[in-house]
Amino acid sequence: MDIKAKVDELVKKITSDEELLAKFKSDPTGVVKDLVGVEIPSDQLKTLTDGISAKVNLDSITGGLGKLFGKK
């Protein structure tokens, strides 16, 4: 499995759906398991979840900074 590509794919899905994003924030591992749809080793699941969390948090931070400085 190409972890980076999967992280990018799942970040797009999660950040484009407010309800899914809220679920991810409360249960990231559960959401990733559901979205992947197949059983994957726990180390890959953790890698995916950590990568997605980092990108989702980074998007939130950069979006907030943009609003702070008047950008949309």
Secondary structure in CASP SS format (residue, H / E / C, confidence):
PFRMAT SS
TARGET T0000
AUTHOR 0000-0000-0000
METHOD secondary structure of the structure
MODEL  1
M C 1.00
D C 1.00
I H 1.00
K H 1.00
A H 1.00
K H 1.00
V H 1.00
D H 1.00
E H 1.00
L H 1.00
V H 1.00
K H 1.00
K H 1.00
I H 1.00
T H 1.00
S C 1.00
D C 1.00
E H 1.00
E H 1.00
L H 1.00
L H 1.00
A H 1.00
K H 1.00
F H 1.00
K H 1.00
S H 1.00
D C 1.00
P H 1.00
T H 1.00
G H 1.00
V H 1.00
V H 1.00
K H 1.00
D H 1.00
L H 1.00
V H 1.00
G C 1.00
V C 1.00
E C 1.00
I C 1.00
P C 1.00
S H 1.00
D H 1.00
Q H 1.00
L H 1.00
K H 1.00
T H 1.00
L H 1.00
T H 1.00
D H 1.00
G H 1.00
I H 1.00
S H 1.00
A H 1.00
K H 1.00
V H 1.00
N H 1.00
L H 1.00
D H 1.00
S H 1.00
I H 1.00
T H 1.00
G H 1.00
G H 1.00
L H 1.00
G H 1.00
K H 1.00
L H 1.00
F C 1.00
G C 1.00
K C 1.00
K C 1.00
END
